[in-house]
Amino acid sequence: MRSVTGRLMLLDTASLYFRAYFGVPDSVKAPDGTPVNAVRGLLDFIDRLVRDHRPTHLVACMDADWRPKWRVELIPTYKAHRVAEEHTGEPDAEEVPDTLAPQVPVIESVLDAIGIARVGVAHYEADDVIGTFAARAAGPVDIVTGDRDLYQLVDDGRGIRVLYPLKGVGTLQVTDEAVLREKYGVGGRGYADLALLRGDPSDGLPGVAGIGEKTAARLLAEFGDLAGIMAAVDDPEARLTPSQRRRLTEARPYVAVAPKVVRVAADVPLPDVDTALPGAPRDPAALEELAARWGLGGSLQRLLTTLGA
């Protein structure tokens, strides 16, 4: 990966095109009648993000594997409820709305023709790609995602923040450590431990029975981190209620493996890509053909004007 010293924006692309799909009417269609609401909505999102936040570098991070086997082997329930079809030797198929699935290859082709870096790495989720880019960046980083899991990457000292869409991308919660402490009682470093203890039904993570968000935050404030909490379980003098001590003891097998599942990887083998924001399309001919075939109209033109400014 080339060194990035300017402002790097990392898109959790699937999170954003899902939001675009549900936020833009499916009456937005290509000339042949195919819905392109996710395609056009994502282009509008990127246009607004670039105009409002002025990144010098931009990467559309992809899920090459939305449910990596190495995570499933540790916690079999991980995202299990979202599996549409199990596959052997390749990623399982995720439940995706029928009219969204055909739009994803179009999104990929359009981003490639524009020249926006698009990175997915086999056996890893987009979160892991984002975590690795963020770990290696020399300058400030804006992570755009509707997934709170990535709050764990927030780091005021390194200028890493999460832009969390509240309504479209016109209304974003700029999430720094002050926001996390106010909402959850922890900073970025503590958020993964909080999520691990509390659990997350949307990802099939059971958490520790009886330990909700507020209790998890109190335990982390008292004992520092997950390791400190588990050390306290073995310390009869530690200030744990009998119920907390029992529940944490029972949860030891889960707590032993969950950190690797919950924490975003920072060592993904990234390809060597040019992440600089393009000022003009990489492949104008291909882009013109895509624009005509899929009726990308004003959404594409606005983005190209913004990139060229």
Helices and strands as residue ranges (DSSP letters): E 8-12, H 13-23, H 37-53, E 57-61, H 69-74, G 80-82, E 83-85, E 93-94, H 103-114, E 117-119, H 126-136, E 141-144, G 148-153, G 156-158, E 160-167, E 171-175, H 177-184, H 188-198, G 201-203, H 213-223, H 226-233, H 242-250, H 252-262, H 284-294, H 297-308
